[in-house]
Amino acid sequence: MSSNNKAGFLAIELDGAGWDGGAFRSLSEAVLAAESAGFHVATFADSPDAGRANALQRAAYAGPVTRTIALVPEVDTVYTEPFHISTQLASLDYVSGGRAGWIATAAESPEAAAAVGRSFVTGDALGQEAAASIEVGRRLWDSWEDDAVIRDVATGRYIDVDKLHYVHFETPADFAGTAYSVKGPSIIPRPLQGQLPVLASASLVGDGAVPVEAVDAVLVTAPTPELLVAEVRDVRARLGASVAVVGELDVVLDSRGEAAEVRAGSSGGRARFVGTAAGLTERLDALLQEADGVRLHPASLALELDELSRLVLPELRRRGSLRPPVHDGTFRDLLGLERAENRYASSGK
């Protein structure tokens, strides 16, 4: 029996390297399987040059068919227009009933730069791009007050224009990327959550890059599961208690009579567990004592999800290590966040 004094949440990467389209008729079938297994969050990997429907579009497709699982796509902040990111994520929040989030990514990718005809961004500029894009998104989400839509039939007014606000964003003078400005307001109402939870790699946050207060959770990586526990502790000490800390773990499990080592292959540099469902349960039980949550990256979505749903998640729930799903709740509820105040409504600007 675990001695945990707190319960965490589990996320699963649905369509990254472990995606097996042959095992599921559709992405919606896969996300429903993850929801049924008791996962709290489904994430969607992306690349600006992937040549397919992007992660945000795939998450939106899953929104109407799910009830409890949060839907959190990776969305690039370097080569994607911030205004479009903000409005599309707000739309995702509506179609999911308030269960949307955003993993803000900023990776070195010459291919992505070439795909959109932009100069290659590298180094410190990546953090600046991410910080600017997140700030634009948050300002635009607040550019409509919650009661801006009035639908006044008598006067023929749909919105109260006094409750729409310009965001007046300009990149700072020392901005290393291509400078831009956004005036706003947004073209759609404020998201159901007010502000979507924003996640980013811990390596992007703090130290002059993305401000700690700009994100709600950070993703923590390490080369091994043992080092991951230490890294989670270090990140929490560095960033403080205002953000949730989520560990990243690759998973290869014994499945259907085949040993995990047979399917393991080479490591991609991220902490990885290879072994039995019982062994993974012990590992997650210990990790959830340190982290607020863990995101699992299955080697094969079909194989690992089967073992996770039958053996791992039920035992973690029995031990009290895992929170129950949030019914009729939001992603902010899962993270323990209050509804965000609107910066413009409170300031009167």
N, C-alpha and C positions, 0 to 999 in steps of 0.2 A: 504494500500500500504506500502510495506516495506521501511525502511530508510537505508537499507544496502548500504555501499559504496564499497563493493567488492563482487564478486561472487565466490562460492566454488564449490566443486565437490562431487558427491555421489558415494559410492561404495556399493556393495551388496554381502553378503556371500551367495554363490549359493548352496553349498551342505554340509552344516554343519547340525546342529540339525533340521533346518527347511526344509530340503530336503524332497520332497514328490514325489518319483519316479512314483507313480500312476497317477499323474497329468500331467506328461510330458513323451512323448515317449522316450526321450533321454536327456542327459545332454546338447547336442548341441541345442535342442529345448528350454531348459530353458535359456541358455545364450543368445540366439537370442531374447527371450522375454525380457530379461533385457536390451539388447542393444536397442531394439525397444522402450522400455519405456523411454530411455534417460539416463540410468546409465552410468557413465564414466568408472567404474572399476568393474570387477567381481573377487571375490576372492574365493579360493578353500581351504577348511579346510583339515587338514591331521593329521595322527597319524602314527608313524613308525610301529605300530603293528596292523594296521587297517584290514589287510587281504584282501585288494582290490587294484585296480589300484591306485597308489598314486596321490596326488594332482597335482603334476607336469605333470604326464601323462594325467590326465583329462583336465588340461588347454591346453596341446598340442593338444588334440583331438578337442577342441573348436577353436583353432587358425585359421585354414583355412576357417571356415564357418562364421567368424565374420569380421567386417570391421572397427569399431570405438572403441569398448570397450576394455580397457586394461585388460589383463589376468594375475592375480597375485596369484600364489599358495603359500601356507605355505610350507616351506621345513625345516625340522629339521637340526640343525647344530651340534647336539651332537652325534648322532648315525648313521649319514650318511656321506659317504666319501666326503670330500670337493672337490676333483678333479672331481668326478662324478656330484656333484651339479652344479659346474661351467659349465661343458660342456653341461649338460642337459638344464640348463637355457639359455645358448647361443643358443641352438637348438630351444627352445621355442620362442626366439626372432625372429629367422628366419621364423618359420612357422606362426607367428602372424604378420609379417610385421613390427616389431619394437614396439609391444605393450605389451611386457612382463615386469614383475617385480618380486620381490622376497620378501616375508614376511619371514624373518629369525627368526625361533623359537628355543627356548631352554627351554624345560620343564622338570621338575622332573618326570621321568617315569621308574620305575623299570621294568615294562612290556616290554617297548621298549628296555631297556638294555638287558633283557633276550632274546629277540627275535633275537638280533644280536650277543649274546655271549660276551657282554662287561660289565665292572663293572658299577654299578649305579653311575651316576654323580649327585651331588647336590650342593647347596649353591653357593659360589662365582665361583666355577668351571664352572657353566653354562654360566655365562657372558664371561669367558675366552674362552670357546669352541665357542661361537657365534662370538666373535671378531676375533678369528683365522680363522674360516671358511669364514667369510666375506672378510677378507684380502686375503686369498688364492683365492677366487672367483674373486676378483677385479684384482689381479695380473695376473691371467690366462686370463681374458678377454683382458688384455693389451698385452699379450705375442705375439700376432700377430698384426703387424701394419696394418692399414686400407688397404694399397696397397700391402700387402704381396702376394696376389694371382695375378699372372701375366699371366698365361695361354699362355706362349710363345711357339707357335707351332714350330717355326723355330729351337729353341734350345731344345725342348722337356721338358721344365721346367714348372711345374705348379705353384710353389711358389718360391719366392726369399728368400732363407734361411737366408740372412743377415737381413731380416725383421722379423725373429722369435727370441724370446728372452727367456732365462731361468728365472724363477721367484725366485729361490733360497730362498724358505720360510722354516723357522724352528720355531717351537713353542718356546716361551721364556723360560728362565731358571726356572722361577717361575710358569710355567704352571702346573695347578692342575690336568689336565686330562692326558690321555695317549699321550706322546710326539710323534710328527711325523714331517716329512719334505716333501716338495713338490718341485721338481726341474723344471718340466715343459719342454717345453711350452705346451700349450693346444693342443688338437687333432683336433680342428675345428677353423675356422677363428673368428676374433673379431666379437662380436654381432653387429647387425645393429645399435643399439643405442650407440655402443662403450662400455658404462657401463650401465647395467640395473639399474633402480632405486631399492634401497634396503630399505625395511621397517622393523621395529622391534618394539616390545613393549617399551613404554617409560621407563618402569621399568628396562629394560636391558641396557639402553643407559646412558652414563656418569658415574660419580662417580667410575672410575676405572674399569668399565666393557667394554661395546662396546663404542669406542670413538664416539663423536658426528659427527666428520667428516667422519665416516665410513658409515653413513646412510643418506638417502635422506628424509625420513619421519618417524614419530613415531606414534604408535597407543596408544591412551590414554583411560583408563578405570576409572570408578568411580561407587560407589554403586547406585546413583540416577542421573536422568537427571540434577537436580539443581546443584549437586556437580560436575557433568561432566564439566559444564561451568567453574567453579572455577579451576578444575584440568587442563583444557586446558590452562587457563591463567598462572597457576603456571609452567606447563611444558614449555611453550613458554618462560617464564622469565628465567627458568633454563637452557634451551638448546640454546636459541638465535634464530635468524631469519634464520639461514642457513638450517633448516630442516622444512618440512611441518608437521603440527600437525593435526592428524585425530582422531576425537572422535568416540568411539564405542557405539552403541545404539541397544539394543534389541527392537523389534517392534511387538506388537500384536494389530491388528486393528479390529474395527467393520467390519464385512464382510458378505454379502449375508444374511442379516437379523439376524445375530447372534452377540450378544454383545461380545466385546473383552474380558471382564472379565470372560466369560464362558470358554474361551480357555486359559486363562492366566497361570493357574497353579502356581507353586512356582518360585520365581526368582532365577537365577543362580549366583547372586552376581554382575552382570554387570548392568549398567544403563538401565532401561527399560521404554518404553512408552507403555501404555495400554489405548486405547480409539479410538476416531474418526480420520478420515483422516484429517479433518480440524484442530483438535488439534495437530496432528503430524506436519502439515504444519507450524503452529505457532512455535512449538518447534524447528524444523529444521531451520526455518528462523532466529531465535535468535542464535542458535548454530553456524550457518554458518557465523555469524558476528564475532565469536571468533576463530573458527577452519578453517583451509584451506579446510577440507573435513570431511565427516562423513561416517562411514561404518555401514550399517544397517544389523542386524541379524534377519531375519523374523522368527516368530514362525512357520508359514507354508508358504513355498515359493510360492505356488500356490495362496493362499488366499491373503497374504500381497502384492504380486507383482501385482495382479489385482487392488487392491485399490491404490497402489503407482503409477501405470502407468496411471490410469484414473483421479485421484484426486490430488495427492500430487505433483508429479514432474511438471505437467503442471502449477500449481499455483506458485510453486517456480520459475519456469522460467519466468512467467508473472511478478513476483515481482522483477526480476533481481537478485535473490539470488543464482541462479544456472547457471554455465557456460554452453554454448552450447557444444555439443559433438565435439571432435577434429577429423575432417575428414582428411584422408590421413596424420595423424600425429602419433606421438609416445607417449609412456607413459611419457618420459622426457618432451615432449612438454606440456602435461597436467599439469605437476608439475612446469612448467616454468624453466626447467633446460636446459642450453646450452649443446651441444655435448661435452662429456668429452674428454680432451686431453689424449693421450697415454703416460703414464709415461716413458716408455722405448724409444719411438721415440723421445721425447723431451730431454731426458737425454743422448741419444746416446749410452746407455749400452745394 
